[in-house]
Structures are given as C-alpha cells and as structure tokens.
Amino acid sequence: MLEPVLGNSTIERILFTLESYGQAYPTGLSKMFNIPVNGIQQQLERLENGGVVVSSMVGRTRLYQFNPRYPFLKELRALIQRAMEFLSEKEMQQYYRRRTRPRKKGKPL
C-alpha cells in the first residue's frame, strides 16, 4: 500500500508493526513476516540512520521504536494509521493484532 512511497514492502511492514506494538526486534519481525533477518536489519539501520527510529539494547536484544524527536513523526504515524485502515481483516489479525502473552484468567474481553 505505501510501498511506492516508502521504497519497499519490508519498511512498510516494519512501520506498521511499530505503530501496532510500539517496539520490535529484528528476529521477531523476521519470524513474523518470514523475511531473512539481514533484510530486516538493513532496513532498520536505514530507518535509524534517517532518524525515524531509535534503538536500545535490552540484555542482548536490540529493540527499535519510533524516534520521539523525529520532526515528522506525527504526520508519519497519521499516514501509517490511515494506510492500516485499508488492510484486510485477515492481515490485521495475522500480523498486527497478535497477543504476545496470555490473557489473565477471568479478564473480560
């Protein structure tokens, strides 16, 4: 959907994931989208060099998230949210609404 604007589908998927989950790590993205890890890392490095995302080490894992100091962050996130409205429900459930931990017993939906 935003592939022509962003350059490739990997960056689109990374940005959609960051919008949905707040942060991500390369191996998790690789497993989720079945893309080689080095391709994910190259695109994350490109985004980090451009100032769009920032990374931090948590143990031995490098986590990425949107850079709060990026001057066009508000506009970029609005564009991503708008684009996500046009994804199919199946794709949304498969990639961007996954539960990463079990729900507490007895907690209402």
CYANA upper distance limits for C-alpha pairs under 8 A (distance plus 0.5 A):
  1 MET  CA     83 ALA  CA      7.46
  2 LEU  CA      6 LEU  CA      6.50
  2 LEU  CA      9 SER  CA      8.24
  2 LEU  CA     12 GLU  CA      6.91
  2 LEU  CA     83 ALA  CA      7.73
  3 GLU  CA      7 GLY  CA      5.99
  3 GLU  CA      8 ASN  CA      5.35
  3 GLU  CA      9 SER  CA      5.66
  3 GLU  CA     11 ILE  CA      8.42
  3 GLU  CA     12 GLU  CA      6.79
  4 PRO  CA      8 ASN  CA      7.40
  6 LEU  CA     11 ILE  CA      7.24
  6 LEU  CA     12 GLU  CA      7.26
  7 GLY  CA     11 ILE  CA      7.98
  8 ASN  CA     12 GLU  CA      7.27
  9 SER  CA     13 ARG  CA      6.68
 10 THR  CA     14 ILE  CA      6.68
 10 THR  CA     39 GLY  CA      8.46
 10 THR  CA     40 ILE  CA      7.44
 10 THR  CA     43 GLN  CA      7.74
 11 ILE  CA     15 LEU  CA      6.61
 11 ILE  CA     43 GLN  CA      6.77
 11 ILE  CA     44 LEU  CA      8.30
 12 GLU  CA     16 PHE  CA      6.64
 13 ARG  CA     17 THR  CA      6.58
 14 ILE  CA     18 LEU  CA      6.70
 14 ILE  CA     29 LEU  CA      7.96
 14 ILE  CA     44 LEU  CA      8.41
 15 LEU  CA     19 GLU  CA      6.61
 15 LEU  CA     80 ILE  CA      7.85
 16 PHE  CA     20 SER  CA      6.70
 16 PHE  CA     80 ILE  CA      7.05
 16 PHE  CA     84 MET  CA      7.81
 16 PHE  CA     96 TYR  CA      7.98
 17 THR  CA     21 TYR  CA      6.39
 17 THR  CA     22 GLY  CA      7.99
 17 THR  CA     23 GLN  CA      8.16
 17 THR  CA     24 ALA  CA      7.75
 17 THR  CA     95 TYR  CA      8.26
 17 THR  CA     96 TYR  CA      6.73
 18 LEU  CA     22 GLY  CA      5.23
 18 LEU  CA     23 GLN  CA      5.70
 18 LEU  CA     24 ALA  CA      6.87
 18 LEU  CA     65 GLN  CA      6.74
 18 LEU  CA     66 PHE  CA      7.51
 19 GLU  CA     77 ARG  CA      7.59
 19 GLU  CA     80 ILE  CA      7.95
 19 GLU  CA     81 GLN  CA      8.09
 20 SER  CA     96 TYR  CA      6.37
 20 SER  CA     97 ARG  CA      7.89
 21 TYR  CA     96 TYR  CA      8.15
 22 GLY  CA     65 GLN  CA      6.57
 22 GLY  CA     66 PHE  CA      8.02
 23 GLN  CA     63 LEU  CA      6.92
 23 GLN  CA     64 TYR  CA      5.90
 23 GLN  CA     65 GLN  CA      5.04
 23 GLN  CA     66 PHE  CA      8.15
 24 ALA  CA     28 GLY  CA      7.50
 24 ALA  CA     29 LEU  CA      7.48
 24 ALA  CA     63 LEU  CA      6.08
 24 ALA  CA     64 TYR  CA      5.89
 24 ALA  CA     65 GLN  CA      7.24
 25 TYR  CA     29 LEU  CA      6.83
 25 TYR  CA     61 THR  CA      7.69
 25 TYR  CA     62 ARG  CA      6.59
 25 TYR  CA     63 LEU  CA      5.32
 25 TYR  CA     64 TYR  CA      6.56
 26 PRO  CA     30 SER  CA      6.55
 26 PRO  CA     37 VAL  CA      6.72
 26 PRO  CA     40 ILE  CA      6.46
 26 PRO  CA     41 GLN  CA      6.55
 26 PRO  CA     62 ARG  CA      8.30
 26 PRO  CA     63 LEU  CA      8.40
 27 THR  CA     31 LYS  CA      6.73
 27 THR  CA     37 VAL  CA      6.52
 28 GLY  CA     32 MET  CA      6.57
 29 LEU  CA     33 PHE  CA      6.58
 29 LEU  CA     34 ASN  CA      8.44
 29 LEU  CA     35 ILE  CA      8.32
 29 LEU  CA     37 VAL  CA      8.39
 29 LEU  CA     40 ILE  CA      7.78
 30 SER  CA     34 ASN  CA      5.86
 30 SER  CA     35 ILE  CA      5.40
 30 SER  CA     36 PRO  CA      6.35
 30 SER  CA     37 VAL  CA      5.72
 30 SER  CA     40 ILE  CA      7.19
 31 LYS  CA     35 ILE  CA      7.54
 32 MET  CA     95 TYR  CA      7.52
 33 PHE  CA     95 TYR  CA      8.39
 35 ILE  CA     39 GLY  CA      7.55
 35 ILE  CA     40 ILE  CA      7.73
 36 PRO  CA     40 ILE  CA      7.29
 37 VAL  CA     41 GLN  CA      6.65
 38 ASN  CA     42 GLN  CA      6.56
 39 GLY  CA     43 GLN  CA      6.90
 40 ILE  CA     44 LEU  CA      6.64
 41 GLN  CA     45 GLU  CA      6.50
 42 GLN  CA     46 ARG  CA      6.68
 43 GLN  CA     47 LEU  CA      6.69
 44 LEU  CA     48 GLU  CA      6.51
 44 LEU  CA     53 VAL  CA      8.18
 44 LEU  CA     64 TYR  CA      8.40
 45 GLU  CA     49 ASN  CA      6.50
 46 ARG  CA     50 GLY  CA      6.77
 47 LEU  CA     51 GLY  CA      6.82
 47 LEU  CA     52 VAL  CA      5.85
 47 LEU  CA     53 VAL  CA      6.32
 48 GLU  CA     52 VAL  CA      6.29
 48 GLU  CA     53 VAL  CA      5.34
 48 GLU  CA     54 VAL  CA      6.17
 48 GLU  CA     55 SER  CA      8.08
 51 GLY  CA     67 ASN  CA      7.15
 51 GLY  CA     70 TYR  CA      6.62
 52 VAL  CA     66 PHE  CA      6.60
 52 VAL  CA     67 ASN  CA      6.02
 52 VAL  CA     70 TYR  CA      6.33
 52 VAL  CA     73 LEU  CA      8.04
 53 VAL  CA     64 TYR  CA      6.93
 53 VAL  CA     65 GLN  CA      5.94
 53 VAL  CA     66 PHE  CA      4.81
 53 VAL  CA     67 ASN  CA      5.04
 54 VAL  CA     64 TYR  CA      6.15
 54 VAL  CA     65 GLN  CA      6.17
 54 VAL  CA     66 PHE  CA      6.67
 54 VAL  CA     67 ASN  CA      5.70
 55 SER  CA     62 ARG  CA      6.78
 55 SER  CA     63 LEU  CA      5.89
 55 SER  CA     64 TYR  CA      4.85
 55 SER  CA     65 GLN  CA      6.96
 56 SER  CA     62 ARG  CA      6.05
 56 SER  CA     63 LEU  CA      5.92
 56 SER  CA     64 TYR  CA      7.17
 57 MET  CA     61 THR  CA      6.13
 57 MET  CA     62 ARG  CA      4.99
 57 MET  CA     63 LEU  CA      6.71
 58 VAL  CA     62 ARG  CA      6.72
 58 VAL  CA     63 LEU  CA      7.42
 66 PHE  CA     73 LEU  CA      8.28
 67 ASN  CA     73 LEU  CA      8.11
 68 PRO  CA     73 LEU  CA      7.52
 69 ARG  CA     73 LEU  CA      8.19
 72 PHE  CA     76 LEU  CA      6.49
 73 LEU  CA     77 ARG  CA      6.48
 74 LYS  CA     78 ALA  CA      6.71
 75 GLU  CA     79 LEU  CA      6.69
 76 LEU  CA     80 ILE  CA      6.70
 77 ARG  CA     81 GLN  CA      6.51
 78 ALA  CA     82 ARG  CA      6.61
 79 LEU  CA     83 ALA  CA      6.65
 80 ILE  CA     84 MET  CA      6.61
 81 GLN  CA     85 GLU  CA      7.09
 82 ARG  CA     86 PHE  CA      7.94
 83 ALA  CA     87 LEU  CA      7.76
 87 LEU  CA     91 GLU  CA      6.96
 87 LEU  CA     92 MET  CA      7.00
 88 SER  CA     92 MET  CA      6.77
 89 GLU  CA     93 GLN  CA      6.64
 90 LYS  CA     94 GLN  CA      6.53
 91 GLU  CA     95 TYR  CA      6.49
 91 GLU  CA     96 TYR  CA      8.01
 92 MET  CA     96 TYR  CA      5.50
 92 MET  CA     97 ARG  CA      6.57
 93 GLN  CA     97 ARG  CA      5.52
 93 GLN  CA     98 ARG  CA      6.98
 94 GLN  CA     98 ARG  CA      7.17
103 ARG  CA    107 LYS  CA      7.48
